[in-house]
């Protein structure tokens, strides 16, 4: 079980338990849940969702590369030497 915070258009927040993230998405999509305060079914998932194995991708630093490396040798190439 996993618990997510849901928010209705009137900013009512409440937490709901789901089997999984997919379960949450499916129920949001089909509108099977409603806000316990105002009854709105237009719910969105709040930001306070638990972090599940965040994927951190470190961007590779740009390597200067001669645009014509295969035929490089021209005296005008600024990347040479
Ligand atoms: Zn509401």
PDB file of the backbone (N, CA, C, O) and the ligand in Angstrom, with CONECT records:
HET     ZN  A 101       1
ATOM      1  N   UNK A   1       0.846  -1.203   0.000  1.00  0.00           N
ATOM      2  CA  UNK A   1       0.000   0.000   0.000  1.00  0.00           C
ATOM      3  C   UNK A   1       0.875   1.244   0.000  1.00  0.00           C
ATOM      4  O   UNK A   1       1.961   1.278   0.579  1.00  0.00           O
ATOM      5  N   UNK A   2       0.362   2.248  -0.665  1.00  0.00           N
ATOM      6  CA  UNK A   2       1.094   3.509  -0.729  1.00  0.00           C
ATOM      7  C   UNK A   2       0.078   4.633  -0.581  1.00  0.00           C
ATOM      8  O   UNK A   2      -1.049   4.539  -1.067  1.00  0.00           O
ATOM      9  N   UNK A   3       0.485   5.667   0.078  1.00  0.00           N
ATOM     10  CA  UNK A   3      -0.455   6.739   0.363  1.00  0.00           C
ATOM     11  C   UNK A   3      -0.056   8.017  -0.368  1.00  0.00           C
ATOM     12  O   UNK A   3       1.090   8.461  -0.295  1.00  0.00           O
ATOM     13  N   UNK A   4      -1.025   8.600  -1.072  1.00  0.00           N
ATOM     14  CA  UNK A   4      -0.769   9.835  -1.798  1.00  0.00           C
ATOM     15  C   UNK A   4      -1.684  10.932  -1.282  1.00  0.00           C
ATOM     16  O   UNK A   4      -2.789  10.676  -0.803  1.00  0.00           O
ATOM     17  N   UNK A   5      -1.202  12.146  -1.391  1.00  0.00           N
ATOM     18  CA  UNK A   5      -2.037  13.294  -1.073  1.00  0.00           C
ATOM     19  C   UNK A   5      -2.767  13.725  -2.334  1.00  0.00           C
ATOM     20  O   UNK A   5      -2.156  13.912  -3.386  1.00  0.00           O
ATOM     21  N   UNK A   6      -4.062  13.880  -2.218  1.00  0.00           N
ATOM     22  CA  UNK A   6      -4.866  14.328  -3.354  1.00  0.00           C
ATOM     23  C   UNK A   6      -5.435  15.708  -3.059  1.00  0.00           C
ATOM     24  O   UNK A   6      -5.730  16.049  -1.913  1.00  0.00           O
ATOM     25  N   UNK A   7      -5.580  16.481  -4.107  1.00  0.00           N
ATOM     26  CA  UNK A   7      -6.074  17.847  -3.952  1.00  0.00           C
ATOM     27  C   UNK A   7      -7.213  18.070  -4.937  1.00  0.00           C
ATOM     28  O   UNK A   7      -7.101  17.707  -6.108  1.00  0.00           O
ATOM     29  N   UNK A   8      -8.290  18.655  -4.479  1.00  0.00           N
ATOM     30  CA  UNK A   8      -9.419  18.954  -5.340  1.00  0.00           C
ATOM     31  C   UNK A   8      -9.299  20.393  -5.834  1.00  0.00           C
ATOM     32  O   UNK A   8      -8.462  21.145  -5.335  1.00  0.00           O
ATOM     33  N   UNK A   9     -10.121  20.789  -6.805  1.00  0.00           N
ATOM     34  CA  UNK A   9     -10.028  22.163  -7.353  1.00  0.00           C
ATOM     35  C   UNK A   9     -10.230  23.240  -6.292  1.00  0.00           C
ATOM     36  O   UNK A   9      -9.850  24.391  -6.507  1.00  0.00           O
ATOM     37  N   UNK A  10     -10.815  22.893  -5.165  1.00  0.00           N
ATOM     38  CA  UNK A  10     -11.024  23.891  -4.106  1.00  0.00           C
ATOM     39  C   UNK A  10      -9.948  23.819  -3.031  1.00  0.00           C
ATOM     40  O   UNK A  10     -10.118  24.326  -1.922  1.00  0.00           O
ATOM     41  N   UNK A  11      -8.835  23.176  -3.385  1.00  0.00           N
ATOM     42  CA  UNK A  11      -7.681  23.104  -2.492  1.00  0.00           C
ATOM     43  C   UNK A  11      -7.940  22.334  -1.197  1.00  0.00           C
ATOM     44  O   UNK A  11      -7.326  22.604  -0.166  1.00  0.00           O
ATOM     45  N   UNK A  12      -8.842  21.389  -1.268  1.00  0.00           N
ATOM     46  CA  UNK A  12      -8.987  20.492  -0.128  1.00  0.00           C
ATOM     47  C   UNK A  12      -7.993  19.351  -0.299  1.00  0.00           C
ATOM     48  O   UNK A  12      -8.002  18.647  -1.309  1.00  0.00           O
ATOM     49  N   UNK A  13      -7.152  19.182   0.688  1.00  0.00           N
ATOM     50  CA  UNK A  13      -6.166  18.110   0.612  1.00  0.00           C
ATOM     51  C   UNK A  13      -6.589  16.952   1.494  1.00  0.00           C
ATOM     52  O   UNK A  13      -7.080  17.138   2.607  1.00  0.00           O
ATOM     53  N   UNK A  14      -6.390  15.777   0.980  1.00  0.00           N
ATOM     54  CA  UNK A  14      -6.618  14.588   1.802  1.00  0.00           C
ATOM     55  C   UNK A  14      -5.743  13.472   1.274  1.00  0.00           C
ATOM     56  O   UNK A  14      -5.332  13.469   0.114  1.00  0.00           O
ATOM     57  N   UNK A  15      -5.471  12.533   2.146  1.00  0.00           N
ATOM     58  CA  UNK A  15      -4.604  11.434   1.723  1.00  0.00           C
ATOM     59  C   UNK A  15      -5.433  10.188   1.483  1.00  0.00           C
ATOM     60  O   UNK A  15      -6.423   9.918   2.163  1.00  0.00           O
ATOM     61  N   UNK A  16      -4.989   9.448   0.495  1.00  0.00           N
ATOM     62  CA  UNK A  16      -5.723   8.253   0.083  1.00  0.00           C
ATOM     63  C   UNK A  16      -4.711   7.131  -0.125  1.00  0.00           C
ATOM     64  O   UNK A  16      -3.586   7.364  -0.568  1.00  0.00           O
ATOM     65  N   UNK A  17      -5.117   5.946   0.191  1.00  0.00           N
ATOM     66  CA  UNK A  17      -4.202   4.820   0.027  1.00  0.00           C
ATOM     67  C   UNK A  17      -4.499   4.071  -1.263  1.00  0.00           C
ATOM     68  O   UNK A  17      -5.650   3.883  -1.659  1.00  0.00           O
ATOM     69  N   UNK A  18      -3.418   3.654  -1.897  1.00  0.00           N
ATOM     70  CA  UNK A  18      -3.542   2.933  -3.168  1.00  0.00           C
ATOM     71  C   UNK A  18      -2.658   1.694  -3.127  1.00  0.00           C
ATOM     72  O   UNK A  18      -1.744   1.580  -2.310  1.00  0.00           O
ATOM     73  N   UNK A  19      -2.956   0.782  -4.026  1.00  0.00           N
ATOM     74  CA  UNK A  19      -2.120  -0.410  -4.131  1.00  0.00           C
ATOM     75  C   UNK A  19      -0.754  -0.048  -4.698  1.00  0.00           C
ATOM     76  O   UNK A  19       0.274  -0.590  -4.290  1.00  0.00           O
ATOM     77  N   UNK A  20      -0.768   0.877  -5.643  1.00  0.00           N
ATOM     78  CA  UNK A  20       0.470   1.237  -6.304  1.00  0.00           C
ATOM     79  C   UNK A  20       0.284   2.590  -6.975  1.00  0.00           C
ATOM     80  O   UNK A  20      -0.798   3.176  -6.941  1.00  0.00           O
ATOM     81  N   UNK A  21       1.349   3.066  -7.578  1.00  0.00           N
ATOM     82  CA  UNK A  21       1.269   4.314  -8.326  1.00  0.00           C
ATOM     83  C   UNK A  21       0.288   4.185  -9.484  1.00  0.00           C
ATOM     84  O   UNK A  21      -0.486   5.100  -9.765  1.00  0.00           O
ATOM     85  N   UNK A  22       0.333   3.035 -10.149  1.00  0.00           N
ATOM     86  CA  UNK A  22      -0.567   2.815 -11.278  1.00  0.00           C
ATOM     87  C   UNK A  22      -2.025   2.811 -10.828  1.00  0.00           C
ATOM     88  O   UNK A  22      -2.909   3.318 -11.519  1.00  0.00           O
ATOM     89  N   UNK A  23      -2.251   2.231  -9.662  1.00  0.00           N
ATOM     90  CA  UNK A  23      -3.592   2.211  -9.116  1.00  0.00           C
ATOM     91  C   UNK A  23      -4.091   3.635  -8.885  1.00  0.00           C
ATOM     92  O   UNK A  23      -5.238   3.969  -9.181  1.00  0.00           O
ATOM     93  N   UNK A  24      -3.199   4.457  -8.352  1.00  0.00           N
ATOM     94  CA  UNK A  24      -3.537   5.867  -8.117  1.00  0.00           C
ATOM     95  C   UNK A  24      -3.883   6.555  -9.422  1.00  0.00           C
ATOM     96  O   UNK A  24      -4.901   7.239  -9.526  1.00  0.00           O
ATOM     97  N   UNK A  25      -3.024   6.368 -10.421  1.00  0.00           N
ATOM     98  CA  UNK A  25      -3.250   7.017 -11.717  1.00  0.00           C
ATOM     99  C   UNK A  25      -4.569   6.565 -12.338  1.00  0.00           C
ATOM    100  O   UNK A  25      -5.321   7.372 -12.883  1.00  0.00           O
ATOM    101  N   UNK A  26      -4.837   5.268 -12.248  1.00  0.00           N
ATOM    102  CA  UNK A  26      -6.053   4.727 -12.851  1.00  0.00           C
ATOM    103  C   UNK A  26      -7.287   5.316 -12.185  1.00  0.00           C
ATOM    104  O   UNK A  26      -8.258   5.669 -12.854  1.00  0.00           O
ATOM    105  N   UNK A  27      -7.242   5.418 -10.852  1.00  0.00           N
ATOM    106  CA  UNK A  27      -8.407   5.940 -10.146  1.00  0.00           C
ATOM    107  C   UNK A  27      -8.586   7.435 -10.373  1.00  0.00           C
ATOM    108  O   UNK A  27      -9.707   7.942 -10.389  1.00  0.00           O
ATOM    109  N   UNK A  28      -7.469   8.132 -10.548  1.00  0.00           N
ATOM    110  CA  UNK A  28      -7.573   9.558 -10.875  1.00  0.00           C
ATOM    111  C   UNK A  28      -8.201   9.731 -12.246  1.00  0.00           C
ATOM    112  O   UNK A  28      -9.017  10.625 -12.469  1.00  0.00           O
ATOM    113  N   UNK A  29      -7.801   8.851 -13.164  1.00  0.00           N
ATOM    114  CA  UNK A  29      -8.253   8.973 -14.549  1.00  0.00           C
ATOM    115  C   UNK A  29      -9.737   8.662 -14.670  1.00  0.00           C
ATOM    116  O   UNK A  29     -10.464   9.337 -15.399  1.00  0.00           O
ATOM    117  N   UNK A  30     -10.173   7.655 -13.963  1.00  0.00           N
ATOM    118  CA  UNK A  30     -11.565   7.231 -14.098  1.00  0.00           C
ATOM    119  C   UNK A  30     -12.499   8.004 -13.174  1.00  0.00           C
ATOM    120  O   UNK A  30     -13.720   7.878 -13.272  1.00  0.00           O
ATOM    121  N   UNK A  31     -11.923   8.806 -12.274  1.00  0.00           N
ATOM    122  CA  UNK A  31     -12.768   9.619 -11.411  1.00  0.00           C
ATOM    123  C   UNK A  31     -13.595   8.810 -10.434  1.00  0.00           C
ATOM    124  O   UNK A  31     -14.747   9.145 -10.161  1.00  0.00           O
ATOM    125  N   UNK A  32     -13.012   7.747  -9.907  1.00  0.00           N
ATOM    126  CA  UNK A  32     -13.756   6.911  -8.967  1.00  0.00           C
ATOM    127  C   UNK A  32     -13.652   7.424  -7.532  1.00  0.00           C
ATOM    128  O   UNK A  32     -14.285   6.893  -6.620  1.00  0.00           O
ATOM    129  N   UNK A  33     -12.840   8.467  -7.351  1.00  0.00           N
ATOM    130  CA  UNK A  33     -12.715   9.019  -6.005  1.00  0.00           C
ATOM    131  C   UNK A  33     -13.313  10.414  -5.982  1.00  0.00           C
ATOM    132  O   UNK A  33     -13.485  11.051  -7.021  1.00  0.00           O
ATOM    133  N   UNK A  34     -13.622  10.868  -4.802  1.00  0.00           N
ATOM    134  CA  UNK A  34     -14.115  12.239  -4.686  1.00  0.00           C
ATOM    135  C   UNK A  34     -13.633  12.868  -3.395  1.00  0.00           C
ATOM    136  O   UNK A  34     -13.317  12.191  -2.417  1.00  0.00           O
ATOM    137  N   UNK A  35     -13.590  14.183  -3.429  1.00  0.00           N
ATOM    138  CA  UNK A  35     -13.141  14.934  -2.271  1.00  0.00           C
ATOM    139  C   UNK A  35     -14.124  14.718  -1.126  1.00  0.00           C
ATOM    140  O   UNK A  35     -15.327  14.904  -1.306  1.00  0.00           O
ATOM    141  N   UNK A  36     -13.631  14.329   0.047  1.00  0.00           N
ATOM    142  CA  UNK A  36     -14.537  14.093   1.184  1.00  0.00           C
ATOM    143  C   UNK A  36     -15.166  15.377   1.710  1.00  0.00           C
ATOM    144  O   UNK A  36     -16.146  15.328   2.454  1.00  0.00           O
ATOM    145  N   UNK A  37     -14.618  16.511   1.335  1.00  0.00           N
ATOM    146  CA  UNK A  37     -15.134  17.788   1.844  1.00  0.00           C
ATOM    147  C   UNK A  37     -16.218  18.367   0.943  1.00  0.00           C
ATOM    148  O   UNK A  37     -17.282  18.770   1.414  1.00  0.00           O
ATOM    149  N   UNK A  38     -15.932  18.404  -0.381  1.00  0.00           N
ATOM    150  CA  UNK A  38     -16.884  19.045  -1.288  1.00  0.00           C
ATOM    151  C   UNK A  38     -17.446  18.080  -2.329  1.00  0.00           C
ATOM    152  O   UNK A  38     -18.387  18.424  -3.044  1.00  0.00           O
ATOM    153  N   UNK A  39     -16.883  16.883  -2.420  1.00  0.00           N
ATOM    154  CA  UNK A  39     -17.428  15.887  -3.331  1.00  0.00           C
ATOM    155  C   UNK A  39     -16.942  16.005  -4.755  1.00  0.00           C
ATOM    156  O   UNK A  39     -17.433  15.296  -5.633  1.00  0.00           O
ATOM    157  N   UNK A  40     -15.976  16.895  -5.009  1.00  0.00           N
ATOM    158  CA  UNK A  40     -15.465  17.046  -6.365  1.00  0.00           C
ATOM    159  C   UNK A  40     -14.685  15.805  -6.782  1.00  0.00           C
ATOM    160  O   UNK A  40     -13.963  15.206  -5.985  1.00  0.00           O
ATOM    161  N   UNK A  41     -14.845  15.437  -8.042  1.00  0.00           N
ATOM    162  CA  UNK A  41     -14.132  14.267  -8.548  1.00  0.00           C
ATOM    163  C   UNK A  41     -12.928  14.652  -9.385  1.00  0.00           C
ATOM    164  O   UNK A  41     -12.210  13.792  -9.895  1.00  0.00           O
ATOM    165  N   UNK A  42     -12.712  15.964  -9.524  1.00  0.00           N
ATOM    166  CA  UNK A  42     -11.555  16.404 -10.312  1.00  0.00           C
ATOM    167  C   UNK A  42     -10.348  16.544  -9.405  1.00  0.00           C
ATOM    168  O   UNK A  42      -9.963  17.648  -9.021  1.00  0.00           O
ATOM    169  N   UNK A  43      -9.770  15.428  -9.077  1.00  0.00           N
ATOM    170  CA  UNK A  43      -8.667  15.428  -8.128  1.00  0.00           C
ATOM    171  C   UNK A  43      -7.331  15.328  -8.843  1.00  0.00           C
ATOM    172  O   UNK A  43      -7.205  14.714  -9.903  1.00  0.00           O
ATOM    173  N   UNK A  44      -6.352  15.944  -8.234  1.00  0.00           N
ATOM    174  CA  UNK A  44      -4.993  15.806  -8.748  1.00  0.00           C
ATOM    175  C   UNK A  44      -4.104  15.312  -7.611  1.00  0.00           C
ATOM    176  O   UNK A  44      -4.402  15.511  -6.433  1.00  0.00           O
ATOM    177  N   UNK A  45      -3.033  14.679  -7.986  1.00  0.00           N
ATOM    178  CA  UNK A  45      -2.109  14.165  -6.986  1.00  0.00           C
ATOM    179  C   UNK A  45      -1.268  15.313  -6.444  1.00  0.00           C
ATOM    180  O   UNK A  45      -0.753  16.133  -7.204  1.00  0.00           O
ATOM    181  N   UNK A  46      -1.137  15.362  -5.143  1.00  0.00           N
ATOM    182  CA  UNK A  46      -0.368  16.420  -4.514  1.00  0.00           C
ATOM    183  C   UNK A  46       1.118  16.217  -4.666  1.00  0.00           C
ATOM    184  O   UNK A  46       1.589  15.194  -5.161  1.00  0.00           O
ATOM    185  N   UNK A  47       1.843  17.230  -4.221  1.00  0.00           N
ATOM    186  CA  UNK A  47       3.291  17.189  -4.384  1.00  0.00           C
ATOM    187  C   UNK A  47       3.978  16.404  -3.278  1.00  0.00           C
ATOM    188  O   UNK A  47       5.157  16.070  -3.395  1.00  0.00           O
ATOM    189  N   UNK A  48       3.264  16.110  -2.223  1.00  0.00           N
ATOM    190  CA  UNK A  48       3.894  15.454  -1.089  1.00  0.00           C
ATOM    191  C   UNK A  48       3.942  13.946  -1.243  1.00  0.00           C
ATOM    192  O   UNK A  48       3.976  13.211  -0.256  1.00  0.00           O
ATOM    193  N   UNK A  49       3.943  13.493  -2.471  1.00  0.00           N
ATOM    194  CA  UNK A  49       4.032  12.061  -2.721  1.00  0.00           C
ATOM    195  C   UNK A  49       5.387  11.547  -2.245  1.00  0.00           C
ATOM    196  O   UNK A  49       6.395  12.248  -2.335  1.00  0.00           O
ATOM    197  N   UNK A  50       5.397  10.349  -1.752  1.00  0.00           N
ATOM    198  CA  UNK A  50       6.677   9.786  -1.313  1.00  0.00           C
ATOM    199  C   UNK A  50       7.618   9.587  -2.480  1.00  0.00           C
ATOM    200  O   UNK A  50       7.197   9.225  -3.579  1.00  0.00           O
ATOM    201  N   UNK A  51       8.868   9.821  -2.242  1.00  0.00           N
ATOM    202  CA  UNK A  51       9.840   9.658  -3.326  1.00  0.00           C
ATOM    203  C   UNK A  51      10.190   8.189  -3.463  1.00  0.00           C
ATOM    204  O   UNK A  51      10.665   7.561  -2.517  1.00  0.00           O
ATOM    205  N   UNK A  52       9.956   7.658  -4.627  1.00  0.00           N
ATOM    206  CA  UNK A  52      10.225   6.245  -4.877  1.00  0.00           C
ATOM    207  C   UNK A  52      11.394   6.127  -5.836  1.00  0.00           C
ATOM    208  O   UNK A  52      11.229   6.205  -7.053  1.00  0.00           O
ATOM    209  N   UNK A  53      12.554   5.942  -5.279  1.00  0.00           N
ATOM    210  CA  UNK A  53      13.746   5.708  -6.092  1.00  0.00           C
ATOM    211  C   UNK A  53      13.962   6.730  -7.177  1.00  0.00           C
ATOM    212  O   UNK A  53      13.921   6.400  -8.362  1.00  0.00           O
ATOM    213  N   UNK A  54      14.190   7.958  -6.793  1.00  0.00           N
ATOM    214  CA  UNK A  54      14.366   9.013  -7.784  1.00  0.00           C
ATOM    215  C   UNK A  54      15.513   8.726  -8.724  1.00  0.00           C
ATOM    216  O   UNK A  54      16.565   8.231  -8.320  1.00  0.00           O
ATOM    217  N   UNK A  55      15.297   9.041  -9.962  1.00  0.00           N
ATOM    218  CA  UNK A  55      16.337   8.817 -10.957  1.00  0.00           C
ATOM    219  C   UNK A  55      17.120  10.110 -11.146  1.00  0.00           C
ATOM    220  O   UNK A  55      16.609  11.092 -11.685  1.00  0.00           O
ATOM    221  N   UNK A  56      18.350  10.089 -10.699  1.00  0.00           N
ATOM    222  CA  UNK A  56      19.182  11.273 -10.876  1.00  0.00           C
ATOM    223  C   UNK A  56      20.156  11.025 -12.015  1.00  0.00           C
ATOM    224  O   UNK A  56      20.989  10.120 -11.966  1.00  0.00           O
ATOM    225  N   UNK A  57      20.031  11.830 -13.008  1.00  0.00           N
ATOM    226  CA  UNK A  57      20.912  11.687 -14.151  1.00  0.00           C
ATOM    227  C   UNK A  57      21.888  12.849 -14.176  1.00  0.00           C
ATOM    228  O   UNK A  57      21.497  14.007 -14.322  1.00  0.00           O
ATOM    229  N   UNK A  58      23.160  12.521 -14.032  1.00  0.00           N
ATOM    230  CA  UNK A  58      24.150  13.578 -14.109  1.00  0.00           C
ATOM    231  C   UNK A  58      24.467  13.852 -15.567  1.00  0.00           C
ATOM    232  O   UNK A  58      24.916  12.966 -16.293  1.00  0.00           O
ATOM    233  N   UNK A  59      24.233  15.065 -15.981  1.00  0.00           N
ATOM    234  CA  UNK A  59      24.490  15.403 -17.388  1.00  0.00           C
ATOM    235  C   UNK A  59      25.971  15.285 -17.721  1.00  0.00           C
ATOM    236  O   UNK A  59      26.840  15.699 -16.953  1.00  0.00           O
ATOM    237  N   UNK A  60      26.224  14.722 -18.861  1.00  0.00           N
ATOM    238  CA  UNK A  60      27.604  14.590 -19.298  1.00  0.00           C
ATOM    239  C   UNK A  60      28.141  15.954 -19.722  1.00  0.00           C
ATOM    240  O   UNK A  60      27.471  16.689 -20.448  1.00  0.00           O
ATOM    241  N   UNK A  61      29.341  16.292 -19.274  1.00  0.00           N
ATOM    242  CA  UNK A  61      29.929  17.569 -19.713  1.00  0.00           C
ATOM    243  C   UNK A  61      30.217  17.538 -21.205  1.00  0.00           C
ATOM    244  O   UNK A  61      30.669  16.534 -21.755  1.00  0.00           O
ATOM    245  N   UNK A  62      29.949  18.640 -21.825  1.00  0.00           N
ATOM    246  CA  UNK A  62      30.167  18.729 -23.269  1.00  0.00           C
ATOM    247  C   UNK A  62      31.649  18.640 -23.605  1.00  0.00           C
ATOM    248  O   UNK A  62      32.467  19.394 -23.079  1.00  0.00           O
ATOM    249  N   UNK A  63      31.968  17.732 -24.463  1.00  0.00           N
ATOM    250  CA  UNK A  63      33.356  17.619 -24.896  1.00  0.00           C
ATOM    251  C   UNK A  63      33.521  18.404 -26.201  1.00  0.00           C
ATOM    252  O   UNK A  63      32.772  18.207 -27.158  1.00  0.00           O
ATOM    253  N   UNK A  64      34.501  19.284 -26.221  1.00  0.00           N
ATOM    254  CA  UNK A  64      34.757  19.981 -27.491  1.00  0.00           C
ATOM    255  C   UNK A  64      35.219  18.982 -28.547  1.00  0.00           C
ATOM    256  O   UNK A  64      36.140  18.197 -28.323  1.00  0.00           O
ATOM    257  N   UNK A  65      34.572  19.030 -29.677  1.00  0.00           N
ATOM    258  CA  UNK A  65      34.877  18.033 -30.693  1.00  0.00           C
ATOM    259  C   UNK A  65      35.025  18.719 -32.036  1.00  0.00           C
ATOM    260  O   UNK A  65      34.205  19.552 -32.421  1.00  0.00           O
ATOM    261  N   UNK A  66      36.052  18.367 -32.720  1.00  0.00           N
ATOM    262  CA  UNK A  66      36.263  18.941 -34.033  1.00  0.00           C
ATOM    263  C   UNK A  66      35.163  18.467 -34.973  1.00  0.00           C
ATOM    264  O   UNK A  66      34.968  17.260 -35.120  1.00  0.00           O
ATOM    265  N   UNK A  67      34.449  19.368 -35.605  1.00  0.00           N
ATOM    266  CA  UNK A  67      33.332  18.976 -36.467  1.00  0.00           C
ATOM    267  C   UNK A  67      33.775  18.138 -37.661  1.00  0.00           C
ATOM    268  O   UNK A  67      32.967  17.406 -38.233  1.00  0.00           O
ATOM    269  N   UNK A  68      34.993  18.229 -38.029  1.00  0.00           N
ATOM    270  CA  UNK A  68      35.469  17.430 -39.153  1.00  0.00           C
ATOM    271  C   UNK A  68      36.670  16.607 -38.710  1.00  0.00           C
ATOM    272  O   UNK A  68      37.752  16.688 -39.291  1.00  0.00           O
ATOM    273  N   UNK A  69      36.454  15.814 -37.667  1.00  0.00           N
ATOM    274  CA  UNK A  69      37.561  15.103 -37.037  1.00  0.00           C
ATOM    275  C   UNK A  69      38.231  14.132 -37.993  1.00  0.00           C
ATOM    276  O   UNK A  69      39.450  13.964 -37.969  1.00  0.00           O
ATOM    277  N   UNK A  70      37.433  13.500 -38.830  1.00  0.00           N
ATOM    278  CA  UNK A  70      38.009  12.455 -39.709  1.00  0.00           C
ATOM    279  C   UNK A  70      38.962  13.051 -40.733  1.00  0.00           C
ATOM    280  O   UNK A  70      39.943  12.423 -41.132  1.00  0.00           O
ATOM    281  N   UNK A  71      38.659  14.264 -41.146  1.00  0.00           N
ATOM    282  CA  UNK A  71      39.489  14.874 -42.176  1.00  0.00           C
ATOM    283  C   UNK A  71      40.298  16.034 -41.619  1.00  0.00           C
ATOM    284  O   UNK A  71      40.792  16.887 -42.356  1.00  0.00           O
ATOM    285  N   UNK A  72      40.417  16.042 -40.289  1.00  0.00           N
ATOM    286  CA  UNK A  72      41.080  17.176 -39.659  1.00  0.00           C
ATOM    287  C   UNK A  72      42.567  17.184 -40.057  1.00  0.00           C
ATOM    288  O   UNK A  72      43.146  16.153 -40.398  1.00  0.00           O
ATOM    289  N   UNK A  73      43.116  18.303 -40.004  1.00  0.00           N
ATOM    290  CA  UNK A  73      44.494  18.440 -40.463  1.00  0.00           C
ATOM    291  C   UNK A  73      44.670  19.782 -41.124  1.00  0.00           C
ATOM    292  O   UNK A  73      45.782  20.235 -41.395  1.00  0.00           O
ATOM    293  N   UNK A  74      43.529  20.407 -41.376  1.00  0.00           N
ATOM    294  CA  UNK A  74      43.592  21.741 -41.955  1.00  0.00           C
ATOM    295  C   UNK A  74      44.227  22.699 -40.947  1.00  0.00           C
ATOM    296  O   UNK A  74      44.031  22.569 -39.739  1.00  0.00           O
ATOM    297  N   UNK A  75      44.949  23.611 -41.438  1.00  0.00           N
ATOM    298  CA  UNK A  75      45.666  24.534 -40.549  1.00  0.00           C
ATOM    299  C   UNK A  75      44.703  25.428 -39.779  1.00  0.00           C
ATOM    300  O   UNK A  75      45.048  25.980 -38.734  1.00  0.00           O
ATOM    301  N   UNK A  76      43.494  25.560 -40.309  1.00  0.00           N
ATOM    302  CA  UNK A  76      42.559  26.474 -39.693  1.00  0.00           C
ATOM    303  C   UNK A  76      41.781  25.860 -38.520  1.00  0.00           C
ATOM    304  O   UNK A  76      40.983  26.542 -37.877  1.00  0.00           O
ATOM    305  N   UNK A  77      42.013  24.587 -38.251  1.00  0.00           N
ATOM    306  CA  UNK A  77      41.232  23.929 -37.195  1.00  0.00           C
ATOM    307  C   UNK A  77      41.677  24.453 -35.844  1.00  0.00           C
ATOM    308  O   UNK A  77      42.837  24.304 -35.460  1.00  0.00           O
ATOM    309  N   UNK A  78      40.755  25.062 -35.132  1.00  0.00           N
ATOM    310  CA  UNK A  78      41.086  25.643 -33.846  1.00  0.00           C
ATOM    311  C   UNK A  78      41.246  24.632 -32.735  1.00  0.00           C
ATOM    312  O   UNK A  78      41.789  24.949 -31.677  1.00  0.00           O
ATOM    313  N   UNK A  79      40.775  23.405 -32.967  1.00  0.00           N
ATOM    314  CA  UNK A  79      40.823  22.397 -31.926  1.00  0.00           C
ATOM    315  C   UNK A  79      42.125  21.601 -31.982  1.00  0.00           C
ATOM    316  O   UNK A  79      42.359  20.735 -31.139  1.00  0.00           O
ATOM    317  N   UNK A  80      42.952  21.883 -32.945  1.00  0.00           N
ATOM    318  CA  UNK A  80      44.170  21.098 -33.084  1.00  0.00           C
ATOM    319  C   UNK A  80      45.292  21.691 -32.245  1.00  0.00           C
ATOM    320  O   UNK A  80      45.463  22.906 -32.145  1.00  0.00           O
ATOM    321  N   UNK A  81      46.046  20.776 -31.647  1.00  0.00           N
ATOM    322  CA  UNK A  81      47.219  21.137 -30.897  1.00  0.00           C
ATOM    323  C   UNK A  81      46.894  22.040 -29.753  1.00  0.00           C
ATOM    324  O   UNK A  81      47.789  22.442 -29.009  1.00  0.00           O
TER     325      UNK A  81
HETATM  326 ZN    ZN A 101     -12.899  19.592  -2.122  1.00  0.00          ZN
END
